[in-house]
Amino acid sequence: MIGLMSDSHDNLPAIEAAIEYFNQEQVDLVIHAGDLISPFTARQFMKLKTPFTAIYGNNDGERAGLREAYKKMCILEDFKEISVNNRKLAVIHGTNQALVESLSCCKKYDVIIKGHTHEVEIIKEESLIINPGETCGYLTGDRTIVLLEPDDLTHQVIYL
């Protein structure tokens, strides 16, 4: 099982709730689709009992500080390709919707994980496109994450 999250925007109580949930569910991997915001959030993510990877979002302005703070957990980039259980996943923040759509149409990826809009979206096109919504809950009022089973691509939206 993979835990998906995005747009945590420095909300430490929300990040803590997501980490507690992922640890309780014993997920195999947590993927963050951008907008971590500040380096101090790394202390919370270090409490995960599973591997963690993340990408930059459009609001991650302090990239050098984030890179340093997260270096023991992952290498932050703008885009990632991940293989899990013979599935190919792409992780992109999603500021360019045309790029997200072209990644789906190329049939290279089984799943595209994105963020940015703060809205939960699960779309089945050529690829399964998942936006886990916003972990922070600032815009929608909902703190959401998603559980993804890579074997059969079943998924569940979790409200924290």
N, C-alpha and C positions, 0 to 999 in steps of 0.2 A: 504494500500500500504506500502511496506517495501523498504527502501533504503539500497542498498548493496554497500560496498566499501572495498578496500584493498590497502595495500602498499602505504600509503600516505607519508612515508619517510620524515617527517619534512617539507614538502613543504607547508608552511603556506598559500600562495595565492591559491594553489590548494585545500587545506582543506577548506578555506573560501568559494571558489566557490561551492564546494560540499554542504557545510552547507547551503549556500544561496539557492541553488536549492532545497534541501530537505525541507527547511522551506517554500519556495514558493509553493511547491507541497503538502505541509501539510501531509507528510508521517506519518504513525503511529509508526514507529520504524526505527532506523538506526542500521545496523550491520556492524562492521568493522572486516575483516578477517585477521588482523595482520599486523605487521610492522608499528606501530605508531612511533617508534624510540625514541623520547625524551619526557620527562615529560612536557615540556613547551607547547606541542601541546594540552594539556587538556584545556587550556584557550579558544582555538578556538572551541573545541567540546562542551563546556559549552554554546555556543550560539545556539545550537540546541533547537528547540521548541517541541521536542518529545523525548521519551526514547531512550537511546543509550546503546549498548553493544558492547564489543570488546574482542578479544583474543590476545594472544601474537603471534608474528611472529618470524622467525629465526634471525632477526636483532635487536630484542628488547632486547638488552643487559642490559640495566639499569632497570631491572624488579622491584626492590624495589622502585625506584623513580617513575616509571610508576604506580605501584600499589597505591602509596600514592596520586599522582596527579589525578588519575581517580576514586578514591574511592567514591566520591560523585555521580558519574554517573553509575559505574558498577564495578564488581569484575572481574579483568583480570585473565584468565586461559589459558591453552594451547588448550582446547577443550570445546565446549559448546553444550548443547542440549537445543533447544528453541521450545516451542509450541505456534503457532499462528493460530487462526481460525481453530482449529482441525487438523492442519498440524504439522508434526514433522520436525524440521530443525536441522541439524548438522552444526557446524561451526568449521573448522579446517584450519590451515594455508596452508597445502598442501605440505610440504617438502617431505613427504613420499607418493608417488603416489599409491603404493600398498595398503596402509591403506585407502586412499580415495576410491579406487575401491572396497575394501572389505566393507566399509561402505555403498556403493551403492548396492552391491549385497545382503546385509542382509535384505533388504526390510523393515528396521525399520524406515527409514527416507524418507520423501517425497522430501526433498531438502537438498543437501549438498552444503554449501557455502565455497569456498576456495580461496586462493590467491597465493602468492609466485612467480608464473611465470611471472607476470606483463602482461600477455596476456589475453584478453577477451576469455572466453570459456563457451559455453553453450552446454551441452551434456545431452541427454535423454537416460538413461540406466534404471536400476531398479528404480533409483532415478533421479531426475533432478539435475545435477551438474552445479553449476554456479561459475565461476571465474569472478568477475567484472572488472578484469584488474588492471591497476595501476591508482590510483588517482593522484599520483605525476607527471606522464608523463615523468619521467627521462629516461627510457629505450626505450620505443616505440615512444615517442613524443606525445602520446595520453593520455589525462586525462579522464578516464572513470569511471563511476558508473553504477549501474543497478537498475531499479525499478522492483519490484516483487509484483504481485498481489497474495496473498496467497490462495484466494478462488479457482481460476482456474489455478494457476501457470503460467499465462502469464507474460512475462517479456520484458523489453525494455532497450537496452544499450543506455546510455546518454554520449555524448562527451561534456565535459566542455570547 
